[in-house]
Amino acid sequence: MEGRCFFQGAGCQLSAVDFGNPEAPGMVVLHGMRDHGLSMQSIALAFTDYHVIAMDLRGHGDSDNPGSYTMTQLVADLRALVDHFGLIRPILIGHSLGGHVVAKFAAIYADEVDSLVLIDGMGPPQHRESKSLLDRLQRWREHIANALRTEREPRSMKDKEEAVQRLTKNNPKLKLETARFIVRHGVRDHPHGGIRWKWDARINMVWSTFSHEESEELYSLIACPVQIITGEHSLDYWVQNRGELSGQQELHDRDIERRRRLFPRAEHQVIKGAGHMIHYDQPDRLNAAIRQFLGAGDGAG
């Protein structure tokens, strides 16, 4: 039986849903940016033979909004979860931002992770040409300008039905029943009336607290089996924020393969009919892929 619980993270209170079966092998599932733990329920319910725990990242869901969101703090929060539940060599599954977090943890604590699943969790494809000092300075100016900008709260919505309409418009493959479930657990009252999503706009600061280059350097330290999962249409998501990637499917595929080779033991699988939100678009295909991965090697258990 699932149950929500609260525990102390790195200077804030965190929330997680424990799906029970504590005697089984541990599995931790981390969601991505502007999502929440229960949005990953489709994975938890497909792996009832594991002890699955889905955490709300800081600044999301029912976890605190401390106003400080660094990659170090997010990894420390995951450390706190593993210690709080007494998990021994859990399987770690992360989507998008959650993928960055679990990969960092698996590199830093290489002997404490059984298997690692990255669901579109390594960021956009990277152009490998070296960036000049001036380019990097400009990037830092952008980070500083973003830090000084007054972050607006998520826009208010009239009611949950409007939230469902927005969610399904942005994720047309999402089942209506699932959308209503995600909304029910993902909104709160807006101070000016109506409702708003349960995420803190300041979470965007995390992208200035680590680099993709640093992440890639750590991949070689991850000793456990790794499954990299991308959607057939994952590139479409990155194009929304980085227009220069439009039409760059070959770059996307080539860069996934380049990064796969950085891990000592990694495989890559593409989920047909899915974009970036693979657990929304094709939950059954995603779960089947994870099940096959965990059952095929020396990972699970």
N, C-alpha and C positions, 0 to 999 in steps of 0.2 A: 504494500500500500504506500503510495507516495505521501510525502509530508514535507512542508516547507520548514526550514530551520534557518537560524541566524548564528553567525559566529564572527569573531574578530579577525579582520584582515590587517593590512598594513596601514594602520591609523584610521580605519573606518569599519563600520559594521557591514558585513556582506550577507547576502541571502542566497540560498540554494534550495533546490528541490531534490530530496533523497527518494528515489524510486524503490527503495527497499532491497531485500535479498542480500543482507550484509555478509553472509557467509560465502557469497560468490566472488569471483574475480572482480576487482574494481574497474570502473569505466567512468571517466570524467568527460563531460561534453561542454564546450565553451562556444557561445554564440558570437556573432560579429557585431559590428558597429550599428547602433540604433535598433537593436533587437533585444531579446531577453531570453532567459534560460528555458522557459516553457515553450518557446518557439521551436526548440529542438526536440520536443516530445516525441515526434515521429521516430527519432532514433531510439530514444529511451524505451518506447513501447515495443520496439522490434528486438530488443536485447534484454528481455526479462530474465535470461539466464545469467546476467551479470548484475553487479551492484552498481547501478547507474546513478550518477549525481550530476545535475545540470545547475551550474552557478549563474547568477546574474553578475556580470562584470560590474565593477565600481562605475557609478554614473548611469546605471541601467536597472530597469526592473525595480525590485524591492531592496536592492543594495543602496547604501548611502551615496549621496552626491557630494564628495568632499571638496570638489573644485580643483583637485590636483590629479592629473592622469598621465603618468609616465609609464614606459614599458617596464621599468624596474618595479614600480608599485604593482602593476598587473601581474607580473610573474611572482612577486612576493605574496599577492593575494592567493594565487594558485598554490603556492607553498603552504600557506595557512590552511587552505582547504584540505590538501593531502594529509597534513598533520592532524587537523581537527577530526577527520573521519578515520584516521589510522590506516590509510590505504597503503598496501604493499605492492609495489610495482604495478600501478594501474595502467590501463590503456587510456591514452589521451587523444581526444577528438576535438578539433577546433575548426570553426568556419571563419574565414576572412580574418578579422582582427583576432579572433580566438585562435586561429591557426598560428599567427605570429607568436602569441603567448605560449601555446603548448610547445612550439618548436624551440623557443628560448629555454623553457624549463627542461626539455629533453636533452638539450646540449649541456646545460649547467649541471644537471643531475642525471648524467647519462646512465648510471647503474640503477636508477630508481624508476625507470619507465619500461613497460613491457612492449608496447607497440604504439605507433604514432600515426594518426590519420589527419591529413591536412585537406580540408574541403575548400578548394579555391582559396587557400590560406597563405599564399606567398607574395601577394601583391601583384601589381600590373607587370607586363613584360618590360624588361629593362633594355635600353640602348646601351651597349657596352662601351661606347667611346668615353674616354676619361674626361671628367668635367674639370674645367679650368677653375682656378682660384676665384676668378670673378663670377663664374657661374654659381659656385658654392656660396659666395658672399651674397649674391642676389637671393638665393634660396633662404639664407638666414634672415635677410631683410623681410622676406615674405612671412617667415615664421614669427618674427617679432611684431610685425604689423597685425597678424592674426591674434597674437596674444594680447595686444592692446585694444583690439576691437571689442566693443560691448556685445556680448553674445545675447541674442534674443532667445527667449524661451520658444520651444516648438509652438507652431501656430495652434490656436484653439480650434476645436471642432465642435459642432453643435451637439453631437451625441455619438454613441458607439456605432450606429449604423453608418454615419458619415465616415468614421474611421475605417470601417470594413470596406466601404466603397473605395477609399484612397488606397488601402492595402491591396485590394484585388485589382485595381487599375494598374498599380505598379508591378503586380505579380499575377498576371492573367491566368497562369496555370495553377494557382493556389485554389484548393477546394474551398467553397464558401463556408463549410462547417469548420475547417481548420482556421480560416481567416477570423471567424467570430471567436474562436477559442483564443487565438493570439491577441486579439483586441481586448477581450475580457480581462486578460492578465497583463496587458501592456499599456493601459491608459490610467490616468488619474485626473482629478478635478483640476481645471485651470483656474488660477487666482482671479481672472477677469471674466469668469463664466465659461460654461461648456466644459470640455475635457481636453487633455493634451497627452502626448506620448510620454512614457516613463523613461526618458533619457535626457541627460544633461548635455546641452550644446557644447560645453567646454571640453568634452571628450576628444574633440578634434586635435587638441594639443598633443596627444600621444604621438602623432606622426612626426613631430619635431624632436622626439626624445630618443630616437634610434634611426639607423639607416639600413637600407636594404643591403648595402655592401657589408655591414657588420653582421647582419643576419646570415648572409651567405657564407661568411667566414666560419660561423659556428656550425653550419650543417655537417661539416666533416666530423664533428665531435659526437654526433647522435649515433649511438651504437645499436639501437633497436631497429627492427623492421619498420619501414615507413611506407605509407600509402598516400600518394598524391592524387587527389581527385579533382578534376575540372569538368565544367559543363561544356557541351558542344558549342554553346553560344556565350561562354564566359566573357569573351572579349568585348561584347556589347556593353557590359557594365563599365569596364575601364574606359571605353570611348566616351561615356557620358561626362567624365571628369578630365579626360585627356584626349582632346579631339584629334591630336596628331597621330593617335593610334588607329584611327579609322582606316579600315582596309588592310590592317597589318596582321592578318591571321597567321601568315607564315612566320612573322617575327614572334607572335605569341606562342606558337607551337614549338618553334626552335628554342625559345628561351625556357619554356617548361622543361624540355629535354636537357638543356644545359644545366639547369638547376637540379634536376633529378640526379644527374651524375655527380653532384657535389656531396650527396649522401652516400655513406658506405653501403647501405642496403635499402634501396628505394625502388618502388614501382609506380607507374602512372596509369590511371584509367580515366577515360572520358565518358561522361554520362550523356547519352543521346537525349535530345529534347529538353535540355536544362541550360539555364544561364548561370549567373553568379549565385543565385539563391537556390542551390541544388536541392536542399532539403524542403523547399517549397514546391519546386517545379516537378521533381521526380523522386519523391521520398522512397518509393518501393525499389526503384532501380539503385538508388544510393545505398539503401540498407542491404540489398543483395550483394552489392560490390564490397561493402565493409565486411559482411558475413563471410564472403569467400576469402577475403584477405586474412581475416583472423583465423579461419579454419585451415588455410593452406600451408601456413608456415609454423615456425616455432615461436609465434608471438603470443597468442592468447593463453591465459592461465598462468 
